[in-house]
Amino acid sequence: MDLYRACKRARVLEPSLVEELRKELEEVKPLKAVLNAEFIASNQADRADNVFAGTNLECVEQLRRDMQAMKERCEKVVVLWTANTEQMAENIETVEELERRIAQNEPLPASVLYCYSAVQEGLVYLNGSPQNTFHPALLSLAKQHRAFLGGSDFKSGQTRLKTCLGDFLIGSGLKLAAVVSYNHLGNNDGKNLQEDKCFQSKRISKASVLEDSILSNPVLYPQGNDIDHEVVIKYVPFVGDSKRALDEYSSLIFMNGVHTIASYNVCEDSLLAVPLMIDLVILAEFCTRVQIDGNNLGPVLSYLSFFFKAPSTNHQEYVVNSFARQRATLTNFLKLTAGYMPDDSSLLGFKF
């Protein structure tokens, strides 16, 4: 579909605005996409009507031609995956194994082919969905080609609130014991997640957001993560893009009492996510130009973790996934690059 028809189908923007922009929107038509239907829900078949068909090698060659054509039109190119959630795939450890699978046309998720193509072109690739696109092989390849990666899975509404409340409760000395998250939505993302193989990718991504807060308090959690954490997502076509999210946070307090906070969040799913996409593209491009002692950042742009549910880093043993710490890390990094002193939380200069 051209962008005008896609906007009409999505029913997110005001109809009067879409009509005012009709001429401009009709001129924007998507390129043919690479798709491996094995890795997404079978209910997406009716939407897959603009697909480039070919072997893995032919798909990669076509994607690279598209990226090269965009390089000729633009000063900078950033690849941002906002497509369907795919099922988790077996990790590919080495570049040789990845290139063998591509050459022998073994089934691979489309996101891996897009990421491989972007890395070969030396571009930034940002993963807005929860599947494990960043296999060790692609991380190694990104180092070789001085390409940049960031992800995974946009953190916009319910999950961002969860990182805040997890920080607040555990930081207050309350033992968060159970978190139950329920969502229903009616857009195509919700439809795709109805198939279990795709939902499990989302479930894994959402489940990891409390780990940072738990690790910060070994007194409350001497055995590590023992929070009962459940996530439910249901597809309800009637509500369209208006996502409804209900959460219940139960904590153990003094004398084994129970303290429960319940929240109900209603939002336009796409309108909450798009500003994150804009910020990500701007900040990712900026990060490609930052050098420290003559060395580039990367290949994983971990300063972008603030925007992702399941952040990737260059050092997987150190992943920050709490709202306040991620925001402080990003803002202090930006202050340093601008020549300002970073925040000093001790405030000794003012209070000593």
C-alpha distance (Angstrom), angle and dihedral (degrees) to the residues before:
residue distance angle dihedral
M1 . . .
D2 3.78 . .
L3 3.79 113.9 .
Y4 3.81 94.2 -98.7
R5 3.81 93.2 57.1
A6 3.80 90.9 41.9
C7 3.82 90.6 53.6
K8 3.79 90.7 49.5
R9 3.80 91.0 51.1
A10 3.82 94.5 46.2
R11 3.83 94.0 51.8
V12 3.80 92.9 -156.7
L13 3.82 103.0 117.9
E14 3.80 124.1 59.0
P15 3.85 109.8 -87.3
S16 3.82 91.4 -129.7
L17 3.82 91.0 56.2
V18 3.82 92.1 48.0
E19 3.82 90.4 51.0
E20 3.81 92.3 49.2
L21 3.81 89.6 54.1
R22 3.79 96.1 39.8
K23 3.81 97.0 115.6
E24 3.81 93.7 50.1
L25 3.80 93.7 42.6
E26 3.81 94.0 50.1
E27 3.81 89.1 57.9
V28 3.83 92.4 60.5
K29 3.79 110.4 83.7
P30 3.81 125.4 169.2
L31 3.78 123.0 -115.6
K32 3.79 117.1 -119.3
A33 3.79 109.7 -80.2
V34 3.77 130.9 -136.5
L35 3.80 110.1 -124.0
N36 3.79 137.4 176.9
A37 3.79 104.3 -166.7
E38 3.82 91.6 -165.2
F39 3.79 90.3 76.4
I40 3.83 99.7 49.0
A41 3.80 134.2 55.1
S42 3.79 117.7 -69.4
N43 3.83 89.0 -130.5
Q44 3.83 89.0 73.4
A45 3.81 93.9 72.1
D46 3.82 94.8 99.4
R47 3.82 91.2 54.6
A48 3.82 95.4 49.2
D49 3.81 96.8 87.6
N50 3.81 101.7 125.0
V51 3.79 103.8 55.5
F52 3.79 132.3 145.7
A53 3.80 106.4 -136.4
G54 3.78 121.1 -154.5
T55 3.78 146.3 97.6
N56 3.79 120.7 -57.9
L57 3.79 90.2 -97.8
E58 3.81 92.4 49.1
C59 3.80 90.2 48.6
V60 3.81 92.4 50.7
E61 3.80 91.3 47.8
Q62 3.81 90.9 50.6
L63 3.81 92.9 47.4
R64 3.79 91.2 49.6
R65 3.82 90.6 49.9
D66 3.81 89.3 52.0
M67 3.80 91.1 49.5
Q68 3.80 92.1 46.9
A69 3.80 90.1 50.8
M70 3.80 89.3 52.0
K71 3.82 90.6 49.1
E72 3.80 88.3 58.3
R73 3.81 90.7 53.7
C74 3.82 99.1 41.7
E75 3.78 137.5 44.9
K76 3.81 92.4 -136.2
V77 3.82 131.3 19.3
V78 3.80 124.7 -157.2
V79 3.82 121.1 -177.8
L80 3.81 113.2 -144.9
W81 3.83 119.8 -174.0
T82 3.82 109.3 -146.6
A83 3.80 96.0 151.3
N84 3.79 132.8 111.8
T85 3.76 122.8 -41.1
E86 3.81 107.0 -106.3
Q87 3.77 126.7 -153.8
M88 3.78 116.8 -95.7
A89 3.80 112.7 -90.7
E90 3.78 131.3 -151.8
N91 3.79 110.0 -87.1
I92 3.79 115.4 -102.5
E93 3.79 107.0 -144.8
T94 3.82 106.2 -169.0
V95 3.79 137.5 39.0
E96 3.82 89.2 -127.6
E97 3.81 91.5 56.3
L98 3.82 92.2 47.5
E99 3.81 93.1 49.7
R100 3.81 90.6 46.2
R101 3.81 90.3 54.3
I102 3.79 90.9 48.4
A103 3.81 92.7 47.8
Q104 3.83 93.4 47.0
N105 3.81 91.3 45.8
E106 3.79 95.2 -122.0
P107 3.84 113.6 169.8
L108 3.80 111.5 -83.3
P109 3.82 131.5 170.1
A110 3.80 113.4 -99.6
S111 3.82 90.2 -123.5
V112 3.81 89.8 62.1
L113 3.83 91.2 53.4
Y114 3.82 91.1 48.3
C115 3.80 91.5 47.7
Y116 3.81 92.8 46.2
S117 3.83 90.1 50.7
A118 3.81 92.8 48.0
V119 3.80 91.8 49.3
Q120 3.82 91.4 49.4
E121 3.82 87.2 53.9
G122 3.82 91.8 48.6
L123 3.81 92.9 -117.2
V124 3.79 135.4 142.0
Y125 3.81 113.7 -99.0
L126 3.82 118.2 -165.1
N127 3.81 119.5 -170.5
G128 3.81 112.8 -148.4
S129 3.82 95.0 175.3
P130 3.83 128.7 72.5
Q131 3.81 102.7 -117.6
N132 3.82 117.9 113.7
T133 3.81 97.1 -105.2
F134 3.79 93.7 149.6
H135 3.79 99.6 78.7
P136 3.83 116.5 177.0
A137 3.81 87.3 -106.1
L138 3.82 91.7 60.3
L139 3.80 92.0 46.5
S140 3.82 89.4 54.2
L141 3.80 91.5 46.5
A142 3.81 91.8 49.4
K143 3.81 89.5 55.8
Q144 3.80 90.5 52.0
H145 3.81 94.2 49.5
R146 3.83 96.7 37.4
A147 3.78 88.8 -121.8
F148 3.79 124.4 148.9
L149 3.80 133.6 -126.9
G150 3.80 132.8 -168.1
G151 3.80 133.7 177.0
S152 2.93 165.9 -14.8
D153 3.85 129.1 -120.9
F154 3.80 120.8 -19.8
K155 3.81 113.1 -96.9
S156 3.78 105.9 -149.1
G157 3.82 120.9 134.1
Q158 3.78 127.4 -7.5
T159 3.80 96.7 21.0
R160 3.81 94.1 46.9
L161 3.81 89.1 52.8
K162 3.82 88.2 49.4
T163 3.82 91.9 56.5
C164 3.83 89.2 50.9
L165 3.82 95.8 47.6
G166 3.81 92.7 42.6
D167 3.81 89.0 54.0
F168 3.81 91.7 46.1
L169 3.80 97.6 48.0
I170 3.81 99.0 41.1
G171 3.82 91.2 39.1
S172 3.82 87.8 54.0
G173 3.78 90.1 56.7
L174 3.80 95.6 -105.7
K175 3.80 115.9 134.9
L176 3.79 105.8 -126.9
A177 3.80 102.2 -145.6
A178 3.81 106.8 170.6
V179 3.80 134.9 21.4
V180 3.79 119.7 -178.1
S181 3.81 119.4 -176.5
Y182 3.79 123.1 -170.9
N183 3.82 124.6 -175.8
H184 3.75 135.2 178.1
L185 3.79 125.8 -177.9
G186 3.78 138.2 155.6
N187 3.80 106.6 -144.6
N188 3.80 126.2 103.9
D189 3.79 92.0 -91.2
G190 3.79 88.7 61.2
K191 3.79 91.1 46.4
N192 3.81 92.8 52.6
L193 3.82 91.6 48.4
Q194 3.80 91.4 59.0
E195 3.79 89.0 82.7
D196 3.79 109.0 82.6
K197 3.81 96.7 -135.1
C198 3.83 89.4 60.6
F199 3.81 95.5 38.9
Q200 3.82 91.5 55.7
S201 3.83 89.6 61.3
K202 3.80 89.7 54.2
R203 3.80 92.6 43.9
I204 3.81 92.3 53.5
S205 3.81 91.2 48.0
K206 3.81 94.0 49.5
A207 3.81 93.0 44.5
S208 3.80 95.5 61.5
V209 3.80 99.0 59.8
L210 3.83 96.3 89.1
E211 3.81 97.0 50.1
D212 3.81 94.6 90.1
S213 3.82 93.0 54.5
I214 3.81 91.4 46.0
L215 3.81 92.9 51.0
S216 3.82 89.4 50.6
N217 3.82 91.0 66.3
P218 3.83 114.8 44.2
V219 3.83 89.3 164.7
L220 3.82 91.0 66.9
Y221 3.81 93.5 34.7
P222 3.83 108.2 33.6
Q223 3.82 91.0 156.9
G224 3.81 94.4 47.0
N225 3.79 122.3 -120.0
D226 3.78 110.4 10.9
I227 3.81 98.2 147.7
D228 3.82 116.4 129.6
H229 3.81 98.3 -126.3
E230 3.80 120.5 177.9
V231 3.82 129.8 174.3
V232 3.82 124.2 -166.3
I233 3.83 125.2 -176.3
K234 3.81 122.5 -175.4
Y235 3.79 130.9 -174.8
V236 3.83 114.0 -129.2
P237 3.82 108.7 170.5
F238 3.83 94.9 -164.4
V239 3.84 94.7 68.7
G240 3.82 92.9 53.5
D241 3.80 113.3 -173.9
S242 3.82 91.7 -11.1
K243 3.79 100.6 107.1
R244 3.82 119.0 -158.2
A245 3.80 117.1 -156.7
L246 3.79 125.7 -175.7
D247 3.80 122.1 -173.6
E248 3.78 134.6 -177.2
Y249 3.82 121.3 -164.9
S250 3.82 116.3 -170.0
S251 3.80 121.3 -172.9
L252 3.78 133.2 -175.5
I253 3.80 111.6 -123.5
F254 3.83 137.2 176.3
M255 3.83 115.4 -27.2
N256 3.84 90.2 6.7
G257 3.77 92.7 -65.9
V258 3.81 117.1 155.5
H259 3.80 125.5 -124.6
T260 3.84 116.2 -166.7
I261 3.80 129.6 -169.7
A262 3.82 118.3 -170.8
S263 3.82 124.2 -168.1
Y264 3.80 134.0 -172.0
N265 3.79 117.1 -160.9
V266 3.83 124.9 -173.7
C267 3.80 119.4 -175.8
E268 3.78 144.2 147.6
D269 3.79 98.0 -101.4
S270 3.80 97.4 -149.6
L271 3.81 95.2 43.8
L272 3.79 89.9 53.5
A273 3.81 92.2 50.7
V274 3.82 102.3 43.6
P275 3.85 96.4 70.2
L276 3.81 88.0 53.2
M277 3.80 88.9 53.9
I278 3.80 91.8 51.3
D279 3.81 92.8 47.9
L280 3.80 91.2 46.1
V281 3.80 94.2 52.3
I282 3.82 92.3 47.8
L283 3.80 95.5 45.5
A284 3.81 94.3 41.5
E285 3.81 91.3 53.1
F286 3.81 89.0 47.8
C287 3.82 91.4 51.4
T288 3.81 90.7 55.5
R289 3.83 88.1 63.9
V290 3.82 97.2 48.4
Q291 3.80 119.0 101.1
I292 3.80 128.8 -176.9
D293 3.81 113.8 -158.4
G294 3.79 87.7 -18.5
N295 3.81 94.1 -52.1
N296 3.79 125.1 117.0
L297 3.77 122.6 -127.4
G298 3.77 118.0 -110.8
P299 2.83 152.4 -23.8
V300 3.83 79.8 -149.6
L301 3.81 111.5 39.7
S302 3.79 94.7 -142.7
Y303 3.82 92.9 172.7
L304 3.81 85.7 75.4
S305 3.83 90.8 64.0
F306 3.82 88.8 105.4
F307 3.82 88.2 76.3
F308 3.82 99.3 47.6
K309 3.82 136.0 75.1
A310 3.82 93.9 -150.3
P311 3.81 104.6 30.6
S312 3.79 120.4 -159.0
T313 3.79 120.5 -145.6
N314 3.79 138.6 179.5
H315 3.82 88.4 -114.2
Q316 3.79 109.9 44.8
E317 3.80 91.0 -170.5
Y318 3.82 88.0 68.8
V319 3.80 114.3 48.9
V320 3.81 121.1 155.2
N321 3.81 112.2 -152.9
S322 3.80 106.1 162.3
F323 3.80 121.3 106.5
A324 3.81 98.7 -129.1
R325 3.82 96.2 44.3
Q326 3.81 93.4 45.1
R327 3.80 91.8 50.0
A328 3.81 92.7 46.5
T329 3.81 91.1 48.6
L330 3.81 92.5 51.0
T331 3.82 96.8 44.1
N332 3.81 92.9 46.3
F333 3.81 90.3 49.3
L334 3.82 89.9 52.4
K335 3.82 91.0 47.5
L336 3.80 90.5 52.8
T337 3.80 92.6 50.1
A338 3.82 89.0 51.0
G339 3.80 92.4 50.4
Y340 3.80 97.1 -107.0
M341 3.77 126.3 130.8
P342 3.81 112.4 -102.4
D343 3.80 119.9 -117.6
D344 3.79 116.1 -78.3
S345 3.79 106.2 -151.7
S346 3.81 92.3 -167.4
L347 3.85 90.3 67.1
L348 3.82 88.1 -157.7
G349 3.79 90.0 151.5
F350 3.78 89.7 63.8
K351 3.80 104.7 30.0
F352 3.80 108.5 32.8
